[in-house]
Amino acid sequence: MCGDLEEEKSGEDEVISRFVAHAHSFLMAMKREGRKADPVHAHLDRLFRQLLSDSIDPNRAPEEMSGYQRLAMEPLVFARLAGFIAAHVPLGEDPLRRVMEALMLGYSEGEIEVSDHDHDHDHDPFHSHGHGHGHSH
């Protein structure tokens, strides 16, 4: 039973390590692209970079909160914030649709390839692999 807990913790650590590595890579790619000439998009990119940087900074959360808990819970806070702000945009501009499109864009940017040796779990049947069934290796 103790081994199960250690294995689960190891899996969580691996998930966090992947997230942090991917976030650093994504931030570096944004930096290589350079600043946007348009001040509006430059502001939005800066805000995105700041929030992503904060989400991988271990000093920005209490010691009692694991990295895995942050990964699972912080997106809910960002979604709540997006909903709060979007609620103030006139409905004629379809703010919920824009928020959902941005959410899906972020989700697609967040996907990373997992090598076959790390690929020993069943997929969610709705995950976008072009098939509707799970598989395991």
N, CA, C and O atoms as a GROMACS GRO file, in nm:
protein
  548
    1MET      N    1   0.082  -0.118   0.000
    1MET     CA    2   0.000   0.000   0.000
    1MET      C    3   0.087   0.126   0.000
    1MET      O    4   0.057   0.223  -0.069
    2CYS      N    5   0.194   0.123   0.077
    2CYS     CA    6   0.285   0.237   0.080
    2CYS      C    7   0.349   0.256  -0.057
    2CYS      O    8   0.370   0.369  -0.100
    3GLY      N    9   0.380   0.147  -0.125
    3GLY     CA   10   0.436   0.154  -0.259
    3GLY      C   11   0.340   0.220  -0.357
    3GLY      O   12   0.382   0.292  -0.447
    4ASP      N   13   0.208   0.195  -0.338
    4ASP     CA   14   0.108   0.259  -0.424
    4ASP      C   15   0.111   0.410  -0.409
    4ASP      O   16   0.101   0.483  -0.508
    5LEU      N   17   0.126   0.457  -0.285
    5LEU     CA   18   0.131   0.601  -0.260
    5LEU      C   19   0.256   0.663  -0.322
    5LEU      O   20   0.251   0.772  -0.379
    6GLU      N   21   0.368   0.592  -0.310
    6GLU     CA   22   0.493   0.642  -0.368
    6GLU      C   23   0.483   0.646  -0.520
    6GLU      O   24   0.531   0.739  -0.584
    7GLU      N   25   0.421   0.543  -0.578
    7GLU     CA   26   0.404   0.538  -0.724
    7GLU      C   27   0.314   0.652  -0.771
    7GLU      O   28   0.341   0.715  -0.873
    8GLU      N   29   0.205   0.677  -0.696
    8GLU     CA   30   0.114   0.786  -0.730
    8GLU      C   31   0.186   0.920  -0.722
    8GLU      O   32   0.170   1.005  -0.809
    9LYS      N   33   0.265   0.940  -0.617
    9LYS     CA   34   0.341   1.064  -0.598
    9LYS      C   35   0.441   1.082  -0.711
    9LYS      O   36   0.459   1.193  -0.762
   10SER      N   37   0.508   0.974  -0.750
   10SER     CA   38   0.603   0.978  -0.860
   10SER      C   39   0.535   1.018  -0.990
   10SER      O   40   0.589   1.097  -1.067
   11GLY      N   41   0.416   0.965  -1.014
   11GLY     CA   42   0.339   1.000  -1.133
   11GLY      C   43   0.299   1.146  -1.132
   11GLY      O   44   0.305   1.213  -1.235
   12GLU      N   45   0.259   1.197  -1.015
   12GLU     CA   46   0.224   1.338  -1.003
   12GLU      C   47   0.345   1.427  -1.027
   12GLU      O   48   0.335   1.530  -1.094
   13ASP      N   49   0.460   1.385  -0.973
   13ASP     CA   50   0.582   1.463  -0.994
   13ASP      C   51   0.620   1.468  -1.142
   13ASP      O   52   0.667   1.570  -1.192
   14GLU      N   53   0.598   1.357  -1.213
   14GLU     CA   54   0.628   1.352  -1.355
   14GLU      C   55   0.536   1.447  -1.433
   14GLU      O   56   0.580   1.515  -1.525
   15VAL      N   57   0.409   1.450  -1.395
   15VAL     CA   58   0.312   1.539  -1.461
   15VAL      C   59   0.354   1.684  -1.440
   15VAL      O   60   0.353   1.764  -1.534
   16ILE      N   61   0.392   1.718  -1.318
   16ILE     CA   62   0.434   1.855  -1.287
   16ILE      C   63   0.562   1.889  -1.363
   16ILE      O   64   0.573   1.998  -1.419
   17SER      N   65   0.656   1.798  -1.366
   17SER     CA   66   0.781   1.823  -1.438
   17SER      C   67   0.756   1.850  -1.585
   17SER      O   68   0.815   1.941  -1.643
   18ARG      N   69   0.667   1.773  -1.646
   18ARG     CA   70   0.631   1.795  -1.787
   18ARG      C   71   0.568   1.932  -1.806
   18ARG      O   72   0.601   2.005  -1.900
   19PHE      N   73   0.476   1.967  -1.715
   19PHE     CA   74   0.408   2.097  -1.725
   19PHE      C   75   0.509   2.211  -1.715
   19PHE      O   76   0.507   2.303  -1.797
   20VAL      N   77   0.596   2.205  -1.616
   20VAL     CA   78   0.694   2.311  -1.596
   20VAL      C   79   0.788   2.321  -1.717
   20VAL      O   80   0.818   2.431  -1.763
   21ALA      N   81   0.834   2.208  -1.766
   21ALA     CA   82   0.924   2.209  -1.883
   21ALA      C   83   0.852   2.266  -2.005
   21ALA      O   84   0.910   2.346  -2.080
   22HIS      N   85   0.728   2.225  -2.026
   22HIS     CA   86   0.653   2.275  -2.140
   22HIS      C   87   0.626   2.425  -2.126
   22HIS      O   88   0.635   2.499  -2.224
   23ALA      N   89   0.593   2.470  -2.005
   23ALA     CA   90   0.568   2.612  -1.981
   23ALA      C   91   0.694   2.693  -2.010
   23ALA      O   92   0.687   2.797  -2.076
   24HIS      N   93   0.809   2.646  -1.962
   24HIS     CA   94   0.935   2.717  -1.990
   24HIS      C   95   0.962   2.722  -2.140
   24HIS      O   96   1.001   2.827  -2.192
   25SER      N   97   0.940   2.612  -2.210
   25SER     CA   98   0.961   2.606  -2.354
   25SER      C   99   0.866   2.703  -2.426
   25SER      O  100   0.907   2.774  -2.518
   26PHE      N  101   0.742   2.705  -2.385
   26PHE     CA  102   0.642   2.792  -2.445
   26PHE      C  103   0.678   2.938  -2.421
   26PHE      O  104   0.668   3.020  -2.512
   27LEU      N  105   0.720   2.970  -2.299
   27LEU     CA  106   0.760   3.108  -2.267
   27LEU      C  107   0.881   3.151  -2.349
   27LEU      O  108   0.889   3.265  -2.394
   28MET      N  109   0.977   3.059  -2.367
   28MET     CA  110   1.095   3.091  -2.448
   28MET      C  111   1.056   3.114  -2.594
   28MET      O  112   1.110   3.204  -2.659
   29ALA      N  113   0.964   3.035  -2.645
   29ALA     CA  114   0.918   3.054  -2.782
   29ALA      C  115   0.850   3.189  -2.798
   29ALA      O  116   0.868   3.257  -2.899
   30MET      N  117   0.772   3.228  -2.699
   30MET     CA  118   0.708   3.360  -2.703
   30MET      C  119   0.813   3.471  -2.702
   30MET      O  120   0.801   3.571  -2.772
   31LYS      N  121   0.917   3.450  -2.622
   31LYS     CA  122   1.024   3.550  -2.614
   31LYS      C  123   1.098   3.562  -2.747
   31LYS      O  124   1.132   3.672  -2.790
   32ARG      N  125   1.122   3.447  -2.812
   32ARG     CA  126   1.190   3.446  -2.942
   32ARG      C  127   1.108   3.519  -3.048
   32ARG      O  128   1.163   3.582  -3.138
   33GLU      N  129   0.975   3.509  -3.036
   33GLU     CA  130   0.888   3.578  -3.132
   33GLU      C  131   0.901   3.729  -3.118
   33GLU      O  132   0.873   3.803  -3.212
   34GLY      N  133   0.944   3.774  -3.002
   34GLY     CA  134   0.962   3.916  -2.980
   34GLY      C  135   0.835   3.987  -2.940
   34GLY      O  136   0.727   3.928  -2.933
   35ARG      N  137   0.850   4.114  -2.913
   35ARG     CA  138   0.737   4.196  -2.871
   35ARG      C  139   0.647   4.225  -2.989
   35ARG      O  140   0.693   4.242  -3.102
   36LYS      N  141   0.522   4.231  -2.961
   36LYS     CA  142   0.424   4.268  -3.063
   36LYS      C  143   0.429   4.420  -3.082
   36LYS      O  144   0.441   4.495  -2.985
   37ALA      N  145   0.421   4.463  -3.207
   37ALA     CA  146   0.421   4.606  -3.237
   37ALA      C  147   0.291   4.670  -3.186
   37ALA      O  148   0.290   4.786  -3.144
   38ASP      N  149   0.184   4.594  -3.191
   38ASP     CA  150   0.054   4.643  -3.146
   38ASP      C  151   0.052   4.645  -2.993
   38ASP      O  152   0.068   4.540  -2.930
   39PRO      N  153   0.032   4.760  -2.931
   39PRO     CA  154   0.037   4.769  -2.785
   39PRO      C  155  -0.071   4.685  -2.715
   39PRO      O  156  -0.050   4.640  -2.602
   40VAL      N  157  -0.185   4.665  -2.779
   40VAL     CA  158  -0.292   4.584  -2.718
   40VAL      C  159  -0.247   4.439  -2.708
   40VAL      O  160  -0.257   4.379  -2.601
   41HIS      N  161  -0.196   4.382  -2.818
   41HIS     CA  162  -0.150   4.243  -2.815
   41HIS      C  163  -0.025   4.227  -2.729
   41HIS      O  164  -0.007   4.123  -2.665
   42ALA      N  165   0.059   4.328  -2.725
   42ALA     CA  166   0.177   4.323  -2.639
   42ALA      C  167   0.134   4.314  -2.493
   42ALA      O  168   0.191   4.238  -2.414
   43HIS      N  169   0.033   4.392  -2.456
   43HIS     CA  170  -0.019   4.388  -2.319
   43HIS      C  171  -0.077   4.250  -2.287
   43HIS      O  172  -0.051   4.193  -2.181
   44LEU      N  173  -0.156   4.196  -2.379
   44LEU     CA  174  -0.219   4.066  -2.356
   44LEU      C  175  -0.115   3.955  -2.346
   44LEU      O  176  -0.126   3.867  -2.261
   45ASP      N  177  -0.012   3.959  -2.432
   45ASP     CA  178   0.096   3.860  -2.424
   45ASP      C  179   0.171   3.873  -2.292
   45ASP      O  180   0.205   3.772  -2.230
   46ARG      N  181   0.197   3.995  -2.248
   46ARG     CA  182   0.266   4.017  -2.121
   46ARG      C  183   0.184   3.959  -2.006
   46ARG      O  184   0.239   3.894  -1.917
   47LEU      N  185   0.054   3.983  -2.007
   47LEU     CA  186  -0.034   3.931  -1.902
   47LEU      C  187  -0.032   3.779  -1.902
   47LEU      O  188  -0.024   3.716  -1.796
   48PHE      N  189  -0.041   3.718  -2.020
   48PHE     CA  190  -0.037   3.572  -2.032
   48PHE      C  191   0.095   3.518  -1.978
   48PHE      O  192   0.097   3.424  -1.898
   49ARG      N  193   0.207   3.578  -2.022
   49ARG     CA  194   0.339   3.532  -1.976
   49ARG      C  195   0.351   3.544  -1.824
   49ARG      O  196   0.405   3.455  -1.758
   50GLN      N  197   0.301   3.653  -1.769
   50GLN     CA  198   0.310   3.674  -1.624
   50GLN      C  199   0.230   3.568  -1.548
   50GLN      O  200   0.280   3.512  -1.450
   51LEU      N  201   0.108   3.541  -1.592
   51LEU     CA  202   0.026   3.441  -1.523
   51LEU      C  203   0.084   3.301  -1.537
   51LEU      O  204   0.083   3.223  -1.442
   52LEU      N  205   0.135   3.269  -1.656
   52LEU     CA  206   0.197   3.137  -1.674
   52LEU      C  207   0.323   3.125  -1.589
   52LEU      O  208   0.347   3.022  -1.527
   53SER      N  209   0.404   3.230  -1.586
   53SER     CA  210   0.525   3.229  -1.504
   53SER      C  211   0.490   3.212  -1.356
   53SER      O  212   0.556   3.136  -1.285
   54ASP      N  213   0.387   3.283  -1.312
   54ASP     CA  214   0.344   3.270  -1.172
   54ASP      C  215   0.296   3.129  -1.140
   54ASP      O  216   0.317   3.079  -1.030
   55SER      N  217   0.232   3.065  -1.238
   55SER     CA  218   0.177   2.931  -1.213
   55SER      C  219   0.285   2.824  -1.203
   55SER      O  220   0.258   2.715  -1.151
   56ILE      N  221   0.406   2.852  -1.251
   56ILE     CA  222   0.514   2.752  -1.239
   56ILE      C  223   0.615   2.792  -1.132
   56ILE      O  224   0.712   2.720  -1.108
   57ASP      N  225   0.594   2.906  -1.069
   57ASP     CA  226   0.685   2.953  -0.964
   57ASP      C  227   0.647   2.888  -0.831
   57ASP      O  228   0.541   2.917  -0.777
   58PRO      N  229   0.733   2.800  -0.778
   58PRO     CA  230   0.699   2.730  -0.654
   58PRO      C  231   0.688   2.824  -0.534
   58PRO      O  232   0.628   2.788  -0.432
   59ASN      N  233   0.742   2.944  -0.544
   59ASN     CA  234   0.735   3.039  -0.433
   59ASN      C  235   0.603   3.116  -0.430
   59ASN      O  236   0.580   3.195  -0.338
   60ARG      N  237   0.518   3.094  -0.527
   60ARG     CA  238   0.390   3.165  -0.536
   60ARG      C  239   0.274   3.088  -0.474
   60ARG      O  240   0.159   3.130  -0.485
   61ALA      N  241   0.302   2.977  -0.410
   61ALA     CA  242   0.196   2.897  -0.348
   61ALA      C  243   0.242   2.855  -0.208
   61ALA      O  244   0.362   2.849  -0.182
   62PRO      N  245   0.148   2.828  -0.121
   62PRO     CA  246   0.186   2.782   0.013
   62PRO      C  247   0.255   2.646   0.008
   62PRO      O  248   0.228   2.565  -0.081
   63GLU      N  249   0.343   2.621   0.103
   63GLU     CA  250   0.414   2.493   0.108
   63GLU      C  251   0.318   2.375   0.117
   63GLU      O  252   0.348   2.265   0.071
   64GLU      N  253   0.202   2.399   0.178
   64GLU     CA  254   0.104   2.291   0.196
   64GLU      C  255   0.037   2.249   0.065
   64GLU      O  256  -0.032   2.147   0.060
   65MET      N  257   0.057   2.326  -0.040
   65MET     CA  258  -0.006   2.296  -0.168
   65MET      C  259   0.096   2.233  -0.261
   65MET      O  260   0.198   2.293  -0.293
   66SER      N  261   0.067   2.111  -0.303
   66SER     CA  262   0.159   2.042  -0.394
   66SER      C  263   0.149   2.103  -0.534
   66SER      O  264   0.052   2.171  -0.567
   67GLY      N  265   0.250   2.076  -0.613
   67GLY     CA  266   0.249   2.121  -0.751
   67GLY      C  267   0.133   2.061  -0.827
   67GLY      O  268   0.073   2.126  -0.913
   68TYR      N  269   0.100   1.937  -0.796
   68TYR     CA  270  -0.011   1.871  -0.863
   68TYR      C  271  -0.143   1.938  -0.827
   68TYR      O  272  -0.230   1.955  -0.913
   69GLN      N  273  -0.159   1.976  -0.700
   69GLN     CA  274  -0.281   2.047  -0.659
   69GLN      C  275  -0.292   2.179  -0.734
   69GLN      O  276  -0.401   2.217  -0.777
   70ARG      N  277  -0.181   2.248  -0.748
   70ARG     CA  278  -0.183   2.375  -0.823
   70ARG      C  279  -0.226   2.350  -0.967
   70ARG      O  280  -0.309   2.424  -1.021
   71LEU      N  281  -0.170   2.248  -1.028
   71LEU     CA  282  -0.201   2.216  -1.167
   71LEU      C  283  -0.350   2.184  -1.183
   71LEU      O  284  -0.411   2.218  -1.284
   72ALA      N  285  -0.407   2.119  -1.084
   72ALA     CA  286  -0.548   2.081  -1.091
   72ALA      C  287  -0.642   2.197  -1.055
   72ALA      O  288  -0.754   2.204  -1.106
   73MET      N  289  -0.597   2.287  -0.967
   73MET     CA  290  -0.687   2.389  -0.914
   73MET      C  291  -0.673   2.528  -0.975
   73MET      O  292  -0.773   2.598  -0.988
   74GLU      N  293  -0.554   2.568  -1.012
   74GLU     CA  294  -0.535   2.704  -1.062
   74GLU      C  295  -0.612   2.731  -1.192
   74GLU      O  296  -0.660   2.843  -1.209
   75PRO      N  297  -0.626   2.635  -1.283
   75PRO     CA  298  -0.707   2.664  -1.402
   75PRO      C  299  -0.851   2.702  -1.366
   75PRO      O  300  -0.914   2.779  -1.438
   76LEU      N  301  -0.902   2.648  -1.257
   76LEU     CA  302  -1.037   2.682  -1.214
   76LEU      C  303  -1.046   2.827  -1.173
   76LEU      O  304  -1.146   2.894  -1.198
   77VAL      N  305  -0.940   2.877  -1.110
   77VAL     CA  306  -0.935   3.017  -1.070
   77VAL      C  307  -0.931   3.106  -1.193
   77VAL      O  308  -1.001   3.208  -1.201
   78PHE      N  309  -0.847   3.068  -1.291
   78PHE     CA  310  -0.838   3.147  -1.414
   78PHE      C  311  -0.971   3.145  -1.490
   78PHE      O  312  -1.011   3.246  -1.547
   79ALA      N  313  -1.038   3.030  -1.491
   79ALA     CA  314  -1.168   3.020  -1.558
   79ALA      C  315  -1.271   3.108  -1.486
   79ALA      O  316  -1.352   3.175  -1.551
   80ARG      N  317  -1.267   3.108  -1.355
   80ARG     CA  318  -1.357   3.193  -1.277
   80ARG      C  319  -1.332   3.340  -1.309
   80ARG      O  320  -1.426   3.417  -1.328
   81LEU      N  321  -1.205   3.378  -1.314
   81LEU     CA  322  -1.169   3.516  -1.346
   81LEU      C  323  -1.217   3.552  -1.487
   81LEU      O  324  -1.273   3.660  -1.509
   82ALA      N  325  -1.196   3.462  -1.582
   82ALA     CA  326  -1.241   3.487  -1.720
   82ALA      C  327  -1.392   3.506  -1.724
   82ALA      O  328  -1.442   3.595  -1.793
   83GLY      N  329  -1.465   3.423  -1.652
   83GLY     CA  330  -1.610   3.437  -1.647
   83GLY      C  331  -1.653   3.568  -1.582
   83GLY      O  332  -1.746   3.634  -1.630
   84PHE      N  333  -1.587   3.605  -1.475
   84PHE     CA  334  -1.618   3.729  -1.405
   84PHE      C  335  -1.600   3.849  -1.497
   84PHE      O  336  -1.687   3.937  -1.505
   85ILE      N  337  -1.486   3.852  -1.566
   85ILE     CA  338  -1.459   3.964  -1.657
   85ILE      C  339  -1.554   3.961  -1.775
   85ILE      O  340  -1.611   4.064  -1.812
   86ALA      N  341  -1.573   3.843  -1.836
   86ALA     CA  342  -1.659   3.831  -1.954
   86ALA      C  343  -1.804   3.867  -1.923
   86ALA      O  344  -1.876   3.912  -2.013
   87ALA      N  345  -1.847   3.850  -1.801
   87ALA     CA  346  -1.985   3.883  -1.764
   87ALA      C  347  -2.015   4.031  -1.780
   87ALA      O  348  -2.131   4.071  -1.785
   88HIS      N  349  -1.911   4.113  -1.789
   88HIS     CA  350  -1.930   4.257  -1.802
   88HIS      C  351  -1.926   4.306  -1.946
   88HIS      O  352  -1.950   4.423  -1.973
   89VAL      N  353  -1.896   4.215  -2.039
   89VAL     CA  354  -1.895   4.250  -2.182
   89VAL      C  355  -2.038   4.236  -2.233
   89VAL      O  356  -2.106   4.140  -2.198
   90PRO      N  357  -2.084   4.330  -2.315
   90PRO     CA  358  -2.221   4.320  -2.367
   90PRO      C  359  -2.246   4.186  -2.437
   90PRO      O  360  -2.160   4.136  -2.510
   91LEU      N  361  -2.363   4.129  -2.413
   91LEU     CA  362  -2.395   3.997  -2.468
   91LEU      C  363  -2.391   3.996  -2.620
   91LEU      O  364  -2.367   3.891  -2.679
   92GLY      N  365  -2.414   4.109  -2.684
   92GLY     CA  366  -2.409   4.115  -2.830
   92GLY      C  367  -2.272   4.080  -2.885
   92GLY      O  368  -2.259   4.043  -3.002
   93GLU      N  369  -2.169   4.091  -2.802
   93GLU     CA  370  -2.033   4.056  -2.845
   93GLU      C  371  -2.000   3.910  -2.818
   93GLU      O  372  -1.888   3.866  -2.842
   94ASP      N  373  -2.098   3.836  -2.767
   94ASP     CA  374  -2.084   3.692  -2.742
   94ASP      C  375  -1.959   3.659  -2.660
   94ASP      O  376  -1.873   3.584  -2.706
   95PRO      N  377  -1.950   3.714  -2.539
   95PRO     CA  378  -1.828   3.695  -2.458
   95PRO      C  379  -1.802   3.549  -2.420
   95PRO      O  380  -1.687   3.507  -2.412
   96LEU      N  381  -1.907   3.472  -2.395
   96LEU     CA  382  -1.886   3.333  -2.356
   96LEU      C  383  -1.822   3.254  -2.470
   96LEU      O  384  -1.734   3.171  -2.446
   97ARG      N  385  -1.865   3.279  -2.592
   97ARG     CA  386  -1.807   3.209  -2.707
   97ARG      C  387  -1.659   3.243  -2.718
   97ARG      O  388  -1.577   3.154  -2.742
   98ARG      N  389  -1.624   3.369  -2.702
   98ARG     CA  390  -1.484   3.411  -2.713
   98ARG      C  391  -1.400   3.348  -2.602
   98ARG      O  392  -1.287   3.307  -2.625
   99VAL      N  393  -1.455   3.341  -2.481
   99VAL     CA  394  -1.384   3.278  -2.370
   99VAL      C  395  -1.363   3.130  -2.398
   99VAL      O  396  -1.255   3.077  -2.373
  100MET      N  397  -1.467   3.063  -2.449
  100MET     CA  398  -1.455   2.920  -2.479
  100MET      C  399  -1.354   2.895  -2.592
  100MET      O  400  -1.279   2.798  -2.586
  101GLU      N  401  -1.353   2.981  -2.693
  101GLU     CA  402  -1.255   2.966  -2.800
  101GLU      C  403  -1.113   2.984  -2.747
  101GLU      O  404  -1.023   2.911  -2.785
  102ALA      N  405  -1.094   3.082  -2.658
  102ALA     CA  406  -0.962   3.104  -2.598
  102ALA      C  407  -0.924   2.986  -2.510
  102ALA      O  408  -0.808   2.945  -2.508
  103LEU      N  409  -1.021   2.931  -2.437
  103LEU     CA  410  -0.995   2.815  -2.352
  103LEU      C  411  -0.949   2.696  -2.437
  103LEU      O  412  -0.854   2.627  -2.401
  104MET      N  413  -1.016   2.673  -2.549
  104MET     CA  414  -0.980   2.561  -2.636
  104MET      C  415  -0.845   2.585  -2.704
  104MET      O  416  -0.768   2.491  -2.724
  105LEU      N  417  -0.815   2.710  -2.739
  105LEU     CA  418  -0.684   2.741  -2.796
  105LEU      C  419  -0.575   2.710  -2.694
  105LEU      O  420  -0.475   2.646  -2.726
  106GLY      N  421  -0.594   2.756  -2.571
  106GLY     CA  422  -0.497   2.727  -2.466
  106GLY      C  423  -0.482   2.578  -2.440
  106GLY      O  424  -0.372   2.529  -2.416
  107TYR      N  425  -0.593   2.506  -2.446
  107TYR     CA  426  -0.588   2.361  -2.426
  107TYR      C  427  -0.506   2.295  -2.535
  107TYR      O  428  -0.426   2.205  -2.507
  108SER      N  429  -0.524   2.339  -2.659
  108SER     CA  430  -0.448   2.279  -2.769
  108SER      C  431  -0.300   2.317  -2.760
  108SER      O  432  -0.214   2.235  -2.793
  109GLU      N  433  -0.270   2.438  -2.715
  109GLU     CA  434  -0.131   2.479  -2.698
  109GLU      C  435  -0.065   2.403  -2.584
  109GLU      O  436   0.057   2.384  -2.583
  110GLY      N  437  -0.145   2.360  -2.488
  110GLY     CA  438  -0.092   2.289  -2.373
  110GLY      C  439  -0.067   2.142  -2.395
  110GLY      O  440   0.001   2.079  -2.315
  111GLU      N  441  -0.122   2.087  -2.503
  111GLU     CA  442  -0.102   1.945  -2.529
  111GLU      C  443   0.042   1.918  -2.567
  111GLU      O  444   0.103   1.994  -2.643
  112ILE      N  445   0.096   1.810  -2.514
  112ILE     CA  446   0.231   1.769  -2.549
  112ILE      C  447   0.227   1.623  -2.589
  112ILE      O  448   0.141   1.546  -2.547
  113GLU      N  449   0.323   1.587  -2.671
  113GLU     CA  450   0.334   1.448  -2.712
  113GLU      C  451   0.396   1.368  -2.598
  113GLU      O  452   0.489   1.413  -2.533
  114VAL      N  453   0.343   1.250  -2.576
  114VAL     CA  454   0.396   1.161  -2.474
  114VAL      C  455   0.458   1.043  -2.546
  114VAL      O  456   0.395   0.981  -2.632
  115SER      N  457   0.583   1.011  -2.511
  115SER     CA  458   0.649   0.900  -2.576
  115SER      C  459   0.580   0.769  -2.542
  115SER      O  460   0.511   0.758  -2.440
  116ASP      N  461   0.598   0.668  -2.627
  116ASP     CA  462   0.530   0.540  -2.609
  116ASP      C  463   0.562   0.475  -2.475
  116ASP      O  464   0.474   0.411  -2.417
  117HIS      N  465   0.684   0.490  -2.423
  117HIS     CA  466   0.715   0.424  -2.296
  117HIS      C  467   0.643   0.492  -2.180
  117HIS      O  468   0.629   0.431  -2.074
  118ASP      N  469   0.596   0.615  -2.198
  118ASP     CA  470   0.518   0.683  -2.096
  118ASP      C  471   0.369   0.665  -2.120
  118ASP      O  472   0.287   0.719  -2.045
  119HIS      N  473   0.333   0.591  -2.222
  119HIS     CA  474   0.198   0.586  -2.272
  119HIS      C  475   0.134   0.454  -2.233
  119HIS      O  476   0.107   0.371  -2.319
  120ASP      N  477   0.109   0.435  -2.104
  120ASP     CA  478   0.056   0.308  -2.058
  120ASP      C  479  -0.079   0.324  -1.990
  120ASP      O  480  -0.109   0.252  -1.894
  121HIS      N  481  -0.161   0.418  -2.038
  121HIS     CA  482  -0.290   0.440  -1.978
  121HIS      C  483  -0.397   0.444  -2.087
  121HIS      O  484  -0.367   0.462  -2.205
  122ASP      N  485  -0.522   0.428  -2.044
  122ASP     CA  486  -0.633   0.439  -2.138
  122ASP      C  487  -0.663   0.585  -2.163
  122ASP      O  488  -0.648   0.668  -2.073
  123HIS      N  489  -0.705   0.616  -2.282
  123HIS     CA  490  -0.742   0.753  -2.317
  123HIS      C  491  -0.887   0.776  -2.284
  123HIS      O  492  -0.968   0.684  -2.283
  124ASP      N  493  -0.919   0.901  -2.257
  124ASP     CA  494  -1.056   0.944  -2.248
  124ASP      C  495  -1.116   0.921  -2.387
  124ASP      O  496  -1.054   0.957  -2.487
  125PRO      N  497  -1.236   0.862  -2.396
  125PRO     CA  498  -1.291   0.833  -2.528
  125PRO      C  499  -1.321   0.957  -2.610
  125PRO      O  500  -1.342   0.948  -2.731
  126PHE      N  501  -1.323   1.074  -2.547
  126PHE     CA  502  -1.351   1.197  -2.620
  126PHE      C  503  -1.225   1.274  -2.652
  126PHE      O  504  -1.233   1.384  -2.707
  127HIS      N  505  -1.109   1.221  -2.619
  127HIS     CA  506  -0.983   1.287  -2.649
  127HIS      C  507  -0.962   1.283  -2.799
  127HIS      O  508  -0.998   1.185  -2.864
  128SER      N  509  -0.905   1.386  -2.854
  128SER     CA  510  -0.900   1.400  -3.000
  128SER      C  511  -0.788   1.319  -3.064
  128SER      O  512  -0.684   1.373  -3.101
  129HIS      N  513  -0.809   1.190  -3.077
  129HIS     CA  514  -0.714   1.105  -3.147
  129HIS      C  515  -0.778   1.045  -3.271
  129HIS      O  516  -0.718   0.961  -3.338
  130GLY      N  517  -0.901   1.088  -3.302
  130GLY     CA  518  -0.964   1.037  -3.423
  130GLY      C  519  -1.030   0.901  -3.405
  130GLY      O  520  -1.077   0.842  -3.502
  131HIS      N  521  -1.033   0.851  -3.283
  131HIS     CA  522  -1.104   0.727  -3.259
  131HIS      C  523  -1.179   0.738  -3.127
  131HIS      O  524  -1.141   0.817  -3.040
  132GLY      N  525  -1.283   0.661  -3.113
  132GLY     CA  526  -1.369   0.673  -2.996
  132GLY      C  527  -1.351   0.562  -2.896
  132GLY      O  528  -1.446   0.529  -2.825
  133HIS      N  529  -1.235   0.503  -2.887
  133HIS     CA  530  -1.214   0.396  -2.791
  133HIS      C  531  -1.080   0.413  -2.721
  133HIS      O  532  -0.987   0.473  -2.775
  134GLY      N  533  -1.072   0.359  -2.602
  134GLY     CA  534  -0.946   0.364  -2.529
  134GLY      C  535  -0.854   0.254  -2.575
  134GLY      O  536  -0.897   0.157  -2.637
  135HIS      N  537  -0.727   0.268  -2.545
  135HIS     CA  538  -0.630   0.163  -2.575
  135HIS      C  539  -0.520   0.170  -2.473
  135HIS      O  540  -0.499   0.273  -2.409
  136SER      N  541  -0.450   0.061  -2.458
  136SER     CA  542  -0.332   0.064  -2.374
  136SER      C  543  -0.223  -0.017  -2.439
  136SER      O  544  -0.248  -0.107  -2.519
  137HIS      N  545  -0.103   0.018  -2.402
  137HIS     CA  546   0.015  -0.047  -2.461
  137HIS      C  547   0.069  -0.147  -2.365
  137HIS      O  548   0.169  -0.213  -2.394
   0.00000   0.00000   0.00000
